[in-house]
């Protein structure tokens, strides 16, 4: 089933767009690593540059992640999947379509992390380490955005996907909020707060709830 979805969803145009997007990511990472300060100064002030590159990478990564999910899920409601409902159980098709999107998010996150590691090693003269919890948290944010798009977005309301992405970027980068209630409603990464393992567990449960809502909604709605 997932092979049929893959063959129906992926075409030469999408592969070309992914390749161009990959080049854009590489270009942005290289530009981010170009620093006017000397190597000696960076070595003398390692702590400062550690924080500087970590914050800069997180901001760029949040924007890139949101745009990738937008590119990935914008066509999820296209008619090419509807014939599958006649041959397979609709719930089965919905489940494997969700697996397909999550699989691409995992591939993208791993690729971005590897590119970051290689480019930083080659260009930056000091060792810049990143908190793995933050990187995992940002990857989970992508699945939350995916859930929102799968639940609310339909082919005739495609502009809604842009609104979801813009809200995520603005909230994560510019709204400094410590409200626990707001985090319970929309548990995404925010530059103004720290993340712990308990919040990650809550986010996983939140994602699972979002998947159940999407699965049930897709199972009863009209084709």
URLINQUI-V181474 format. One line per field, one symbol per residue. psi: psi as a letter, one per 30 degrees, with the letter a starting at -180 (. if undefined). Layout:
# URLINQUI-V181474
psi=???
This chain:
# URLINQUI-V181474
psi=efeeeeeeekaeeeeeeeeeeeeeeeeeeeeefjkflleeeeefheeefeeeeeeeeeeeeeeeeeeeeeeefegfglfffeffffflkeeeeeefeeeeeeeeeeeeeeeeeeeeeeeeeeekfljjlkjeeeeeeeeeeeeeeeeeeeefklefhffeeeeeeeeeeeeeefjjkgkeeeeeeiilkkfgllkleeeeeeeeeeeeeeeeeeeeeffflk.
